[in-house]
Amino acid sequence: FLTIIEAMQGKVAVNDCVRKAGSAEACSRMGGCAMHSFWNAEQERVTKSLSSVNLASLDYETYYPEARKKAKKQPVRVL
């Protein structure tokens, strides 16, 4: 799922601090920032979570309970 999101929107980042780390645009306070390690840990958690999901494993009825009703009314055409 992460690959799909990044292909559509670019790198997933919880904030600019993590997104710009290591670049010329990085925050000048990054080295001494008390929050930087927190944001890095959160970035790893989000990335791991999104990487563990794939489209085949999504339970669409949980997120979109009307899907089954609509599918019965509007069958999918295969080309």
LOZAVO-41054 format. One record per residue: residue in three letters; x, y, z of N, C-alpha, C in turn. Coordinates in nm, 4 decimals, always signed. Example, Ala and Ser with C-alpha at 12.3 -4.5 7.8 and 13.67 -1.06 7.14 Angstrom:
<lumdrens>
+-----+----------+----------+----------+----------+----------+----------+----------+----------+----------+
!  aa !     n_c1 !     n_c2 !     n_c3 !    ca_c1 !    ca_c2 !    ca_c3 !     c_c1 !     c_c2 !     c_c3 !
+-----+----------+----------+----------+----------+----------+----------+----------+----------+----------+
! ala !  +1.3190 !  -0.5690 !  +0.7800 !  +1.2300 !  -0.4500 !  +0.7800 !  +1.3200 !  -0.3300 !  +0.7800 !
! ser !  +1.2850 !  -0.2250 !  +0.7080 !  +1.3670 !  -0.1060 !  +0.7140 !  +1.2900 !  +0.0030 !  +0.7870 !
+-----+----------+----------+----------+----------+----------+----------+----------+----------+----------+
</lumdrens>
This chain:
<lumdrens>
+-----+----------+----------+----------+----------+----------+----------+----------+----------+----------+
!  aa !     n_c1 !     n_c2 !     n_c3 !    ca_c1 !    ca_c2 !    ca_c3 !     c_c1 !     c_c2 !     c_c3 !
+-----+----------+----------+----------+----------+----------+----------+----------+----------+----------+
! phe !  +0.0823 !  -0.1183 !  +0.0000 !  +0.0000 !  +0.0000 !  +0.0000 !  +0.0872 !  +0.1252 !  +0.0000 !
! leu !  +0.2001 !  +0.1204 !  +0.0691 !  +0.2923 !  +0.2340 !  +0.0739 !  +0.3403 !  +0.2705 !  -0.0659 !
! thr !  +0.3715 !  +0.1711 !  -0.1463 !  +0.4196 !  +0.1951 !  -0.2825 !  +0.3158 !  +0.2705 !  -0.3645 !
! ile !  +0.1903 !  +0.2341 !  -0.3497 !  +0.0821 !  +0.3007 !  -0.4232 !  +0.0699 !  +0.4456 !  -0.3795 !
! ile !  +0.0691 !  +0.4693 !  -0.2496 !  +0.0566 !  +0.6059 !  -0.1976 !  +0.1733 !  +0.6914 !  -0.2441 !
! glu !  +0.2948 !  +0.6385 !  -0.2341 !  +0.4116 !  +0.7170 !  -0.2745 !  +0.4150 !  +0.7420 !  -0.4249 !
! ala !  +0.3638 !  +0.6488 !  -0.5030 !  +0.3579 !  +0.6702 !  -0.6478 !  +0.2609 !  +0.7828 !  -0.6820 !
! met !  +0.1563 !  +0.7956 !  -0.6024 !  +0.0547 !  +0.8974 !  -0.6294 !  +0.0877 !  +1.0323 !  -0.5666 !
! gln !  +0.1477 !  +1.0307 !  -0.4463 !  +0.1643 !  +1.1548 !  -0.3708 !  +0.3078 !  +1.1900 !  -0.3366 !
! gly !  +0.4018 !  +1.1035 !  -0.3640 !  +0.5391 !  +1.1271 !  -0.3226 !  +0.5659 !  +1.0634 !  -0.1876 !
! lys !  +0.6841 !  +1.0889 !  -0.1355 !  +0.7266 !  +1.0269 !  -0.0093 !  +0.6284 !  +1.0581 !  +0.1034 !
! val !  +0.5927 !  +0.9548 !  +0.1776 !  +0.5066 !  +0.9713 !  +0.2939 !  +0.5935 !  +1.0171 !  +0.4099 !
! ala !  +0.5558 !  +1.1269 !  +0.4731 !  +0.6313 !  +1.1771 !  +0.5883 !  +0.5342 !  +1.2367 !  +0.6886 !
! val !  +0.5608 !  +1.2119 !  +0.8161 !  +0.4716 !  +1.2627 !  +0.9199 !  +0.4848 !  +1.4132 !  +0.9381 !
! asn !  +0.5979 !  +1.4697 !  +0.8979 !  +0.6164 !  +1.6154 !  +0.9005 !  +0.7381 !  +1.6539 !  +0.8161 !
! asp !  +0.7603 !  +1.7835 !  +0.7987 !  +0.8728 !  +1.8303 !  +0.7173 !  +1.0078 !  +1.7922 !  +0.7766 !
! cys !  +1.0152 !  +1.7849 !  +0.9078 !  +1.1402 !  +1.7489 !  +0.9752 !  +1.1926 !  +1.6161 !  +0.9217 !
! val !  +1.1046 !  +1.5182 !  +0.9122 !  +1.1436 !  +1.3857 !  +0.8647 !  +1.1592 !  +1.3856 !  +0.7133 !
! arg !  +1.0717 !  +1.4550 !  +0.6437 !  +1.0751 !  +1.4575 !  +0.4970 !  +1.2053 !  +1.5187 !  +0.4457 !
! lys !  +1.2528 !  +1.6235 !  +0.5114 !  +1.3691 !  +1.6974 !  +0.4617 !  +1.5009 !  +1.6561 !  +0.5270 !
! ala !  +1.4970 !  +1.5602 !  +0.6174 !  +1.6193 !  +1.5158 !  +0.6859 !  +1.7235 !  +1.4715 !  +0.5843 !
! gly !  +1.8444 !  +1.5212 !  +0.6003 !  +1.9537 !  +1.4852 !  +0.5119 !  +1.9614 !  +1.5674 !  +0.3845 !
! ser !  +1.8659 !  +1.6578 !  +0.3649 !  +1.8683 !  +1.7412 !  +0.2441 !  +1.9170 !  +1.8815 !  +0.2784 !
! ala !  +1.9384 !  +1.9619 !  +0.1766 !  +1.9819 !  +2.1003 !  +0.1970 !  +1.8743 !  +2.1820 !  +0.2678 !
! glu !  +1.7493 !  +2.1361 !  +0.2605 !  +1.6379 !  +2.2078 !  +0.3230 !  +1.6129 !  +2.1637 !  +0.4670 !
! ala !  +1.6973 !  +2.0778 !  +0.5210 !  +1.6770 !  +2.0256 !  +0.6560 !  +1.6764 !  +2.1386 !  +0.7582 !
! cys !  +1.6023 !  +2.1183 !  +0.8635 !  +1.5909 !  +2.2167 !  +0.9711 !  +1.7273 !  +2.2390 !  +1.0364 !
! ser !  +1.7611 !  +2.3631 !  +1.0602 !  +1.8907 !  +2.3953 !  +1.1205 !  +1.8995 !  +2.3492 !  +1.2661 !
! arg !  +1.7860 !  +2.3233 !  +1.3299 !  +1.7842 !  +2.2797 !  +1.4700 !  +1.7759 !  +2.1279 !  +1.4850 !
! met !  +1.7785 !  +2.0559 !  +1.3742 !  +1.7561 !  +1.9121 !  +1.3777 !  +1.8516 !  +1.8389 !  +1.4722 !
! gly !  +1.9759 !  +1.8763 !  +1.4747 !  +2.0737 !  +1.8083 !  +1.5584 !  +2.0445 !  +1.8157 !  +1.7070 !
! gly !  +1.9856 !  +1.9248 !  +1.7534 !  +1.9585 !  +1.9397 !  +1.8955 !  +1.8112 !  +1.9409 !  +1.9302 !
! cys !  +1.7272 !  +1.9045 !  +1.8382 !  +1.5825 !  +1.9098 !  +1.8598 !  +1.5357 !  +1.7907 !  +1.9428 !
! ala !  +1.4644 !  +1.8190 !  +2.0496 !  +1.4144 !  +1.7134 !  +2.1372 !  +1.3067 !  +1.6288 !  +2.0696 !
! met !  +1.2386 !  +1.6826 !  +1.9708 !  +1.1293 !  +1.6120 !  +1.9046 !  +1.1743 !  +1.5275 !  +1.7855 !
! his !  +1.2951 !  +1.5498 !  +1.7369 !  +1.3381 !  +1.4808 !  +1.6152 !  +1.3365 !  +1.3286 !  +1.6304 !
! ser !  +1.3834 !  +1.2776 !  +1.7424 !  +1.3835 !  +1.1317 !  +1.7610 !  +1.2404 !  +1.0781 !  +1.7690 !
! phe !  +1.1505 !  +1.1566 !  +1.8287 !  +1.0094 !  +1.1169 !  +1.8332 !  +0.9532 !  +1.1056 !  +1.6917 !
! trp !  +0.9761 !  +1.2088 !  +1.6085 !  +0.9235 !  +1.2086 !  +1.4721 !  +0.9858 !  +1.0979 !  +1.3881 !
! asn !  +1.1131 !  +1.0686 !  +1.4095 !  +1.1762 !  +0.9571 !  +1.3375 !  +1.1092 !  +0.8245 !  +1.3726 !
! ala !  +1.0820 !  +0.8048 !  +1.5012 !  +1.0160 !  +0.6813 !  +1.5450 !  +0.8753 !  +0.6717 !  +1.4859 !
! glu !  +0.8035 !  +0.7827 !  +1.4847 !  +0.6689 !  +0.7839 !  +1.4266 !  +0.6740 !  +0.7572 !  +1.2766 !
! gln !  +0.7738 !  +0.8124 !  +1.2100 !  +0.7901 !  +0.7889 !  +1.0665 !  +0.8104 !  +0.6406 !  +1.0392 !
! glu !  +0.8941 !  +0.5769 !  +1.1184 !  +0.9189 !  +0.4336 !  +1.1017 !  +0.7911 !  +0.3534 !  +1.1254 !
! arg !  +0.7136 !  +0.3932 !  +1.2263 !  +0.5891 !  +0.3228 !  +1.2580 !  +0.4890 !  +0.3348 !  +1.1434 !
! val !  +0.4721 !  +0.4553 !  +1.0898 !  +0.3783 !  +0.4778 !  +0.9795 !  +0.4233 !  +0.4021 !  +0.8548 !
! thr !  +0.5514 !  +0.4109 !  +0.8234 !  +0.6048 !  +0.3419 !  +0.7057 !  +0.5863 !  +0.1911 !  +0.7178 !
! lys !  +0.6162 !  +0.1364 !  +0.8345 !  +0.6005 !  -0.0076 !  +0.8566 !  +0.4539 !  -0.0482 !  +0.8441 !
! ser !  +0.3661 !  +0.0314 !  +0.9015 !  +0.2235 !  +0.0010 !  +0.8959 !  +0.1712 !  +0.0019 !  +0.7526 !
! leu !  +0.2047 !  +0.1061 !  +0.6777 !  +0.1583 !  +0.1150 !  +0.5389 !  +0.2210 !  +0.0067 !  +0.4513 !
! ser !  +0.3438 !  -0.0307 !  +0.4814 !  +0.4112 !  -0.1356 !  +0.4039 !  +0.3497 !  -0.2730 !  +0.4280 !
! ser !  +0.2889 !  -0.2909 !  +0.5437 !  +0.2337 !  -0.4223 !  +0.5780 !  +0.0963 !  -0.4475 !  +0.5168 !
! val !  +0.0368 !  -0.3459 !  +0.4572 !  -0.0972 !  -0.3588 !  +0.3992 !  -0.0860 !  -0.3743 !  +0.2482 !
! asn !  -0.1647 !  -0.4656 !  +0.1935 !  -0.1744 !  -0.4742 !  +0.0478 !  -0.3224 !  -0.4737 !  +0.0103 !
! leu !  -0.3518 !  -0.4398 !  -0.1113 !  -0.4911 !  -0.4270 !  -0.1538 !  -0.5687 !  -0.5567 !  -0.1376 !
! ala !  -0.5046 !  -0.6679 !  -0.1604 !  -0.5733 !  -0.7965 !  -0.1498 !  -0.6166 !  -0.8268 !  -0.0065 !
! ser !  -0.5457 !  -0.7714 !  +0.0909 !  -0.5771 !  -0.8017 !  +0.2304 !  -0.6790 !  -0.7062 !  +0.2923 !
! leu !  -0.7159 !  -0.6011 !  +0.2210 !  -0.8114 !  -0.5057 !  +0.2766 !  -0.9507 !  -0.5669 !  +0.2845 !
! asp !  -1.0150 !  -0.5486 !  +0.3953 !  -1.1526 !  -0.5941 !  +0.4124 !  -1.2435 !  -0.4765 !  +0.3777 !
! tyr !  -1.2829 !  -0.4704 !  +0.2523 !  -1.3595 !  -0.3557 !  +0.2047 !  -1.4912 !  -0.3387 !  +0.2791 !
! glu !  -1.5505 !  -0.4471 !  +0.3244 !  -1.6777 !  -0.4359 !  +0.3946 !  -1.6623 !  -0.3635 !  +0.5279 !
! thr !  -1.5456 !  -0.3703 !  +0.5867 !  -1.5216 !  -0.2978 !  +0.7110 !  -1.5193 !  -0.1480 !  +0.6859 !
! tyr !  -1.4530 !  -0.1071 !  +0.5776 !  -1.4361 !  +0.0346 !  +0.5485 !  -1.5469 !  +0.0905 !  +0.4603 !
! tyr !  -1.6136 !  +0.0050 !  +0.3882 !  -1.7161 !  +0.0480 !  +0.2946 !  -1.8280 !  -0.0558 !  +0.2963 !
! pro !  -1.9113 !  -0.0550 !  +0.4022 !  -2.0111 !  -0.1605 !  +0.4204 !  -2.1162 !  -0.1683 !  +0.3099 !
! glu !  -2.1352 !  -0.0624 !  +0.2359 !  -2.2339 !  -0.0636 !  +0.1281 !  -2.1807 !  -0.1294 !  +0.0010 !
! ala !  -2.0544 !  -0.1642 !  -0.0019 !  -1.9922 !  -0.2186 !  -0.1231 !  -2.0622 !  -0.3442 !  -0.1735 !
! arg !  -2.0953 !  -0.4361 !  -0.0848 !  -2.1588 !  -0.5612 !  -0.1267 !  -2.2958 !  -0.5341 !  -0.1880 !
! lys !  -2.3733 !  -0.4443 !  -0.1274 !  -2.5060 !  -0.4113 !  -0.1805 !  -2.4950 !  -0.3508 !  -0.3197 !
! lys !  -2.4011 !  -0.2592 !  -0.3366 !  -2.3833 !  -0.1952 !  -0.4667 !  -2.3319 !  -0.2936 !  -0.5705 !
! ala !  -2.2448 !  -0.3843 !  -0.5298 !  -2.1899 !  -0.4823 !  -0.6234 !  -2.3000 !  -0.5735 !  -0.6762 !
! lys !  -2.3964 !  -0.6065 !  -0.5916 !  -2.5069 !  -0.6911 !  -0.6359 !  -2.5942 !  -0.6175 !  -0.7370 !
! lys !  -2.6091 !  -0.4877 !  -0.7186 !  -2.6920 !  -0.4075 !  -0.8082 !  -2.6200 !  -0.3739 !  -0.9377 !
! gln !  -2.4890 !  -0.3545 !  -0.9286 !  -2.4105 !  -0.3118 !  -1.0442 !  -2.2947 !  -0.4087 !  -1.0659 !
! pro !  -2.3173 !  -0.5175 !  -1.1370 !  -2.2083 !  -0.6133 !  -1.1585 !  -2.0932 !  -0.5510 !  -1.2364 !
! val !  -1.9755 !  -0.5996 !  -1.2092 !  -1.8547 !  -0.5496 !  -1.2748 !  -1.8436 !  -0.6121 !  -1.4128 !
! arg !  -1.8158 !  -0.5294 !  -1.5122 !  -1.7948 !  -0.5787 !  -1.6486 !  -1.6483 !  -0.6118 !  -1.6679 !
! val !  -1.6212 !  -0.7245 !  -1.7243 !  -1.4839 !  -0.7635 !  -1.7560 !  -1.4636 !  -0.7409 !  -1.9045 !
! leu !  -1.3614 !  -0.6641 !  -1.9369 !  -1.3353 !  -0.6332 !  -2.0781 !  -1.2484 !  -0.7364 !  -2.1427 !
+-----+----------+----------+----------+----------+----------+----------+----------+----------+----------+
</lumdrens>
